[in-house]
Amino acid sequence: MFGIIRPCRNRLNQQLREAWLAHLCGLCHALRDQHGQFARVVTNYDGLVISVLVEAQSAKTARRKAGPCPLRAMLPAQISIGSGAQLAAAVSLVLASAKVRDHAEDGDGAFANRRLAGVGRRVATRWARQGARTGESLGFDTAVLTEAVLRQGDLERGIGSGDSPLLATEPTETATAAAFSHTAVLVGRPGNADALAEAGRLFGRVAHLLDAVEDLAADRASGSWNPLLATGTDLEEARRLCDDAVLGVRLALKEVEFTDQRLAHALLVHELEAAVTRTFARHAAPEEQQAPEKPRRNWAAGCGVAAFMFCTGQICCRDPYPGPWSREPREAWCSNCDCGDCGCSDCCCTKCCDGCDCCGCDC
């Protein structure tokens, strides 16, 4: 799995966790059913946001029961189906095909082998064709995605020191804006299209910048192109751009007419903000990372336990961690409550682990 939106089980209540998993598994099954088993490798945490947005604007949810899966501890589950999952699958497949083709053409990593590069190009061609076919059935022209990715290389060659890194994020912004906007078309709410396009544009900006921050050290060592290195942008400025974009997403979503906005708000506001905080904390400047050296530990002995906890959903981001089966109230997370403008912060704080029951917003 990959993507920047990776919600911790302590930041979503039980109902929202189940809904999030339904969309993730729905994306995976849509890829399998329409494009074959191998296409499931492009399942990602960010693509499911498209499915979430479709359902958030719809009058009712569409679910079906799926069989046991190792990633669900061999448990069955209700998964999302319909146009939202299909659009998410088409977008994920087309963008992945462009990435694979780009790596194959550049000979990156394993694609330095000529035969593997040829296989990569064939896979990319098939995925692009399949994604375009699914997009066409939903009234979505995936050409806007492929054109945006193809334009990336030309833009990068013209960017230099002193330029804004946002020049490099434009193709990603254009692609995500188109995908977000089309969710309004699918549910028959064209009035939401412009606001969702703006939210998608800024979401794409954050995703591109966070990817640049993640790759910064490796790109500096290898001499690879990176928008922050190419423009001379420091981490402080990159963080400012990300924070501004997160605020812009929040404001854009206020203009959207939702049927049930709870999961969309949790992912595109709270989890997006958490992704920015997490990324910059992990890749802070070297002088900010200095800490007392800790004794080395043998992690091999804990691999089995860690794998079990992950598959059974017991991983917790609390610090200190109270234990996987602890029923201790998670009051520390009340500081994360955000009810926006609904004015119910008091009851949200008392219920922040179980969701906000006193208004229509989500904590």
C-alpha positions as CSV (number, residue, x, y, z in Angstrom):
1,M,0.0,0.0,0.0
2,F,1.1,3.5,-0.6
3,G,-0.2,7.1,-0.3
4,I,-0.1,9.9,2.1
5,I,-3.6,9.4,3.7
6,R,-2.9,6.6,6.3
7,P,-5.4,7.1,9.2
8,C,-4.5,5.7,12.6
9,R,-7.1,3.5,14.2
10,N,-7.3,6.0,17.1
11,R,-8.2,8.9,15.0
12,L,-11.3,7.3,13.4
13,N,-14.2,5.9,15.4
14,Q,-15.4,2.4,14.8
15,Q,-18.0,3.5,12.2
16,L,-15.6,5.6,10.2
17,R,-12.8,2.9,10.4
18,E,-15.2,0.4,8.9
19,A,-16.3,2.8,6.2
20,W,-12.6,3.6,5.3
21,L,-11.8,-0.1,5.1
22,A,-14.9,-0.6,2.9
23,H,-13.6,1.9,0.4
24,L,-10.0,0.5,0.5
25,C,-11.2,-3.0,-0.1
26,G,-13.7,-1.8,-2.7
27,L,-11.0,-0.2,-4.7
28,C,-8.9,-3.4,-4.5
29,H,-11.9,-5.5,-5.7
30,A,-12.8,-3.1,-8.5
31,L,-9.2,-3.3,-9.8
32,R,-9.4,-7.1,-9.7
33,D,-12.8,-7.5,-11.2
34,Q,-12.3,-5.1,-14.1
35,H,-8.6,-5.4,-14.8
36,G,-7.2,-8.7,-13.4
37,Q,-5.4,-9.8,-10.3
38,F,-2.1,-8.1,-11.1
39,A,-3.8,-4.7,-11.2
40,R,-4.5,-4.9,-7.5
41,V,-0.8,-3.8,-6.9
42,V,-1.9,-0.2,-7.6
43,T,-4.3,-0.2,-4.7
44,N,-3.4,2.9,-2.7
45,Y,-4.7,4.9,0.3
46,D,-5.1,8.2,-1.7
47,G,-7.1,6.7,-4.6
48,L,-9.9,5.6,-2.2
49,V,-10.6,9.2,-1.4
50,I,-12.4,9.4,-4.8
51,S,-14.7,6.6,-3.8
52,V,-15.3,8.3,-0.5
53,L,-16.2,11.6,-2.2
54,V,-18.7,9.9,-4.4
55,E,-20.4,8.2,-1.5
56,A,-20.3,11.4,0.6
57,Q,-22.4,13.2,-2.0
58,S,-24.8,10.2,-2.7
59,A,-28.2,9.6,-1.2
60,K,-27.3,6.1,-0.1
61,T,-24.3,3.8,0.2
62,A,-23.6,0.8,-2.0
63,R,-22.0,-2.2,-0.4
64,R,-21.6,-5.9,-0.9
65,K,-20.1,-8.7,1.3
66,A,-16.6,-9.8,0.4
67,G,-14.9,-13.0,1.6
68,P,-12.0,-13.4,3.9
69,C,-8.8,-11.6,3.2
70,P,-5.3,-12.0,4.9
71,L,-5.1,-8.2,5.3
72,R,-8.3,-8.3,7.3
73,A,-7.1,-11.2,9.5
74,M,-9.1,-13.6,7.3
75,L,-12.4,-11.9,8.1
76,P,-15.2,-11.0,5.7
77,A,-16.3,-7.4,5.3
78,Q,-18.8,-5.1,3.6
79,I,-17.0,-3.3,0.7
80,S,-17.9,-0.3,-1.4
81,I,-19.1,-0.9,-4.9
82,G,-20.5,1.1,-7.8
83,S,-19.3,4.1,-9.8
84,G,-17.1,5.5,-7.0
85,A,-15.0,2.4,-6.7
86,Q,-14.8,2.1,-10.4
87,L,-13.6,5.7,-10.9
88,A,-11.1,5.3,-8.1
89,A,-9.8,2.2,-9.9
90,A,-9.6,3.9,-13.3
91,V,-7.7,6.9,-11.9
92,S,-5.3,4.7,-9.9
93,L,-4.6,2.5,-12.9
94,V,-4.0,5.3,-15.4
95,L,-1.7,7.2,-13.0
96,A,0.2,4.0,-12.1
97,S,0.7,3.2,-15.8
98,A,2.2,6.6,-16.4
99,K,4.6,6.2,-13.5
100,V,5.6,2.7,-14.7
101,R,6.2,3.9,-18.2
102,D,8.3,6.9,-16.9
103,H,10.5,4.6,-14.8
104,A,10.9,2.1,-17.7
105,E,11.9,4.9,-20.1
106,D,14.4,6.3,-17.6
107,G,15.8,2.9,-16.7
108,D,15.2,3.4,-13.0
109,G,16.0,0.6,-10.5
110,A,15.0,-2.8,-11.9
111,F,14.1,-1.2,-15.2
112,A,17.7,-0.7,-15.9
113,N,17.4,-4.2,-17.3
114,R,16.3,-3.9,-20.9
115,R,14.0,-6.9,-20.8
116,L,12.3,-5.7,-17.6
117,A,11.9,-2.3,-19.1
118,G,10.1,-3.8,-22.0
119,V,7.8,-5.7,-19.7
120,G,7.2,-2.5,-17.8
121,R,6.2,-0.6,-21.0
122,R,3.8,-3.4,-22.0
123,V,2.2,-3.4,-18.6
124,A,1.9,0.4,-18.6
125,T,0.2,0.3,-22.1
126,R,-2.3,-2.3,-21.0
127,W,-3.1,-0.4,-17.7
128,A,-3.6,2.9,-19.6
129,R,-5.9,1.2,-22.1
130,Q,-7.9,-0.6,-19.4
131,G,-8.2,2.6,-17.2
132,A,-9.3,4.6,-20.2
133,R,-12.0,2.1,-21.0
134,T,-13.4,2.2,-17.5
135,G,-13.2,6.0,-17.3
136,E,-15.0,6.2,-20.6
137,S,-17.9,4.1,-19.2
138,L,-18.2,6.6,-16.4
139,G,-18.0,9.7,-18.7
140,F,-14.5,10.5,-17.5
141,D,-11.8,11.2,-20.1
142,T,-8.5,9.9,-18.6
143,A,-6.5,11.7,-21.2
144,V,-6.4,14.7,-18.8
145,L,-4.4,12.4,-16.4
146,T,-2.0,11.0,-19.0
147,E,-1.4,14.4,-20.6
148,A,-0.6,15.9,-17.1
149,V,2.0,13.2,-16.4
150,L,3.6,13.5,-19.8
151,R,3.9,17.3,-19.4
152,Q,5.8,16.8,-16.1
153,G,9.2,16.1,-17.8
154,D,9.1,19.2,-20.0
155,L,8.1,21.4,-17.0
156,E,11.0,20.0,-14.9
157,R,13.6,20.8,-17.5
158,G,12.5,24.5,-17.5
159,I,12.6,24.9,-13.7
160,G,15.7,26.3,-12.0
161,S,16.9,28.0,-8.8
162,G,14.7,30.7,-7.5
163,D,11.6,29.4,-9.2
164,S,8.5,28.4,-7.2
165,P,8.3,24.6,-6.6
166,L,4.6,25.0,-7.4
167,L,5.6,25.1,-11.1
168,A,6.5,21.5,-10.7
169,T,3.3,20.5,-8.9
170,E,0.9,21.8,-11.6
171,P,0.4,18.6,-13.5
172,T,-0.4,16.7,-10.4
173,E,-2.8,19.4,-9.3
174,T,-4.5,19.3,-12.7
175,A,-4.9,15.5,-12.6
176,T,-6.3,15.4,-9.0
177,A,-8.6,18.3,-9.7
178,A,-10.2,16.5,-12.7
179,A,-10.7,13.3,-10.7
180,F,-12.2,15.1,-7.7
181,S,-14.5,17.2,-9.8
182,H,-15.9,14.3,-11.7
183,T,-17.2,12.8,-8.5
184,A,-19.8,15.5,-8.5
185,V,-20.8,14.6,-12.1
186,L,-21.3,11.0,-11.2
187,V,-23.8,11.7,-8.4
188,G,-25.6,14.5,-10.3
189,R,-24.5,17.4,-8.3
190,P,-22.7,19.7,-10.8
191,G,-22.8,22.6,-8.4
192,N,-20.1,20.8,-6.3
193,A,-17.7,20.4,-9.2
194,D,-15.8,23.7,-8.9
195,A,-15.3,23.4,-5.1
196,L,-14.2,19.8,-5.5
197,A,-11.8,20.7,-8.3
198,E,-10.2,23.3,-6.0
199,A,-9.9,20.7,-3.2
200,G,-8.4,18.2,-5.6
201,R,-5.9,20.7,-6.9
202,L,-4.7,21.5,-3.5
203,F,-4.7,17.9,-2.4
204,G,-2.5,17.1,-5.4
205,R,-0.1,20.0,-4.4
206,V,0.3,18.5,-0.9
207,A,0.8,15.0,-2.2
208,H,3.5,16.2,-4.7
209,L,5.3,18.3,-2.1
210,L,5.3,15.5,0.5
211,D,6.7,13.1,-2.0
212,A,9.5,15.6,-2.7
213,V,10.2,15.9,1.0
214,E,10.2,12.1,1.4
215,D,12.7,11.7,-1.5
216,L,14.9,14.7,-0.6
217,A,17.8,12.9,1.0
218,A,17.9,10.1,-1.6
219,D,17.6,12.6,-4.5
220,R,20.4,14.7,-3.0
221,A,22.6,11.7,-2.7
222,S,21.9,10.3,-6.2
223,G,21.7,13.6,-8.0
224,S,18.1,13.0,-9.1
225,W,15.8,15.8,-9.9
226,N,13.7,17.1,-7.0
227,P,11.6,20.2,-7.0
228,L,12.9,21.4,-3.7
229,L,16.5,20.9,-4.7
230,A,16.0,22.4,-8.2
231,T,14.4,25.5,-6.9
232,G,16.4,25.9,-3.7
233,T,13.3,25.7,-1.6
234,D,14.0,24.9,2.1
235,L,11.8,22.7,4.3
236,E,10.4,25.7,6.1
237,E,9.0,27.1,2.9
238,A,7.8,23.7,1.8
239,R,6.0,23.3,5.1
240,R,4.3,26.7,4.6
241,L,3.1,25.8,1.2
242,C,1.7,22.5,2.5
243,D,-0.1,24.1,5.5
244,D,-1.6,26.7,3.1
245,A,-2.9,24.0,0.8
246,V,-4.4,22.0,3.7
247,L,-6.3,25.1,4.8
248,G,-7.4,25.6,1.2
249,V,-8.8,22.1,1.1
250,R,-10.7,22.7,4.3
251,L,-12.2,25.9,3.0
252,A,-13.1,24.3,-0.4
253,L,-14.9,21.4,1.3
254,K,-17.1,23.9,3.1
255,E,-18.5,24.9,-0.2
256,V,-19.5,21.3,-1.1
257,E,-23.0,20.0,-0.5
258,F,-22.6,16.6,1.1
259,T,-25.1,14.0,2.2
260,D,-22.7,12.7,4.8
261,Q,-19.3,14.4,5.0
262,R,-17.8,12.7,8.1
263,L,-15.3,10.4,6.5
264,A,-14.4,12.8,3.7
265,H,-13.8,15.5,6.3
266,A,-11.7,13.2,8.5
267,L,-9.5,12.1,5.6
268,L,-9.2,15.4,3.6
269,V,-8.8,17.7,6.6
270,H,-7.6,15.9,9.7
271,E,-5.6,13.1,8.0
272,L,-4.1,15.4,5.4
273,E,-2.9,17.7,8.2
274,A,-1.5,14.6,10.0
275,A,0.3,13.5,6.9
276,V,2.0,16.9,6.6
277,T,3.0,16.9,10.3
278,R,4.3,13.3,10.1
279,T,6.3,13.8,6.9
280,F,8.1,16.9,8.1
281,A,8.7,15.5,11.5
282,R,10.4,12.5,10.0
283,H,12.5,14.5,7.6
284,A,13.3,17.5,9.7
285,A,16.7,19.3,9.2
286,P,19.6,17.2,10.6
287,E,20.2,19.7,13.4
288,E,16.6,19.2,14.6
289,Q,16.9,15.5,14.6
290,Q,19.7,15.1,17.0
291,A,18.7,13.0,20.0
292,P,20.4,10.9,22.7
293,E,21.6,7.6,21.1
294,K,19.4,4.7,22.1
295,P,20.7,1.2,22.8
296,R,20.4,-1.2,19.8
297,R,17.6,-3.7,20.0
298,N,17.0,-7.0,18.3
299,W,13.8,-6.4,16.4
300,A,13.6,-9.8,14.8
301,A,12.0,-11.4,17.8
302,G,9.1,-9.0,17.6
303,C,8.3,-9.4,13.9
304,G,5.6,-12.1,14.4
305,V,3.8,-10.1,17.1
306,A,4.0,-6.9,15.0
307,A,2.6,-8.7,11.9
308,F,-0.3,-10.1,14.0
309,M,-1.1,-6.7,15.5
310,F,-1.1,-5.1,12.0
311,C,-3.4,-7.7,10.4
312,T,-5.8,-7.6,13.3
313,G,-5.9,-3.8,13.5
314,Q,-4.2,-3.5,16.9
315,I,-1.5,-1.1,15.9
316,C,-1.9,2.1,17.9
317,C,-0.1,5.4,17.5
318,R,-0.6,6.5,21.1
319,D,2.6,7.4,23.0
320,P,2.9,5.7,25.4
321,Y,1.1,2.7,23.9
322,P,-1.3,1.2,26.4
323,G,-1.3,-2.3,24.9
324,P,-3.3,-3.9,22.0
325,W,-6.2,-5.1,24.1
326,S,-6.4,-2.2,26.6
327,R,-9.8,-0.6,27.1
328,E,-8.2,2.4,28.6
329,P,-10.0,5.6,27.5
330,R,-7.9,7.5,24.9
331,E,-8.4,10.9,26.4
332,A,-5.1,12.1,25.1
333,W,-6.6,12.3,21.7
334,C,-9.2,14.9,22.8
335,S,-6.6,17.5,21.9
336,N,-7.1,16.5,18.2
337,C,-10.8,17.3,18.3
338,D,-11.9,19.8,15.6
339,C,-15.6,20.4,15.1
340,G,-15.1,23.3,12.8
341,D,-17.7,26.0,13.2
342,C,-20.5,23.9,14.7
343,G,-19.8,25.1,18.3
344,C,-19.9,21.7,20.1
345,S,-16.3,21.4,21.2
346,D,-17.3,20.5,24.7
347,C,-19.3,17.4,23.9
348,C,-16.8,16.5,21.2
349,C,-14.0,16.5,23.8
350,T,-15.9,14.0,25.9
351,K,-16.8,11.8,23.0
352,C,-13.7,12.2,20.8
353,C,-12.9,8.5,20.9
354,D,-16.4,7.5,19.8
355,G,-17.2,10.2,17.4
356,C,-19.2,13.4,17.8
357,D,-22.9,12.7,18.4
358,C,-24.0,16.2,19.1
359,C,-23.7,17.7,15.6
360,G,-23.2,16.8,12.0
361,C,-19.4,17.2,12.0
362,D,-16.7,14.7,12.8
363,C,-14.0,15.0,15.5
